[in-house]
Amino acid sequence: MASGQGKRFGSNKLLTAVDGVPLYRRAMDTLAGAGLDRLAVCSPYGEILAAGEELGFLPLRNSGAAEGISASVRLGLSAMEDLDGVLFSVSDQPYLTTDSIIRMLDVFRELETSLCALSWRGRRGNPAVFPRDLFGELAALTGDVGGGAVIHRHPERLILVEAASPRELADVDTPADLLP
């Protein structure tokens, strides 16, 4: 998901470089190496869609981005409805690793009826993987509400997969979040 307007950041944070690589590209590179069956990027930004397409992502223009995160969830889900599960990942976690995503996917593949989310010391974060039977609930989301609402309705199905470090779950909301 790469549709944020960067209001708290003051500009399109997804174009901001971390260690010389824009946030959106770091996210795409991380996901591209995880062995997912299909990749898509939801964004209203042409530069991000073009970069995604070059990396093998299905580019999905998010014309409803102003509605909030649910527009990205619905749009991304529309391209994944035939799969057994869908992973949603944001593009503002510059230190997320491919290894952690692979570990989470391995857990999901073993227990395909569960919800899996990356975590640190029991605290849930992003990304998360949702099984097919919850696609209807994801598709019904509206406004600035994401998959966390679905997770809250099914806490008994949630399996937390520990990240390699807390830094992986850190997201960028303001320029100060990029300071060491």
Buried (B, 14 or more C-beta within 10 A) or exposed (E): BBBBBBEEBEEBBBBBEBEEBBBBBBBBEBBBEBEBEEBBBBBBBEEBBEBBEEBEBBBBBBEBBEBBBBBBBBBBBEBBEEBBBBBBBBBBBBBBBBBBBBBBBEBBEEEEEBBBBBBBEEEBBBBBBBBBEBBEBBEEBEEEBBBBBBBEEBEEBBBBBBBBEEEBBBBBBEEEBBEE
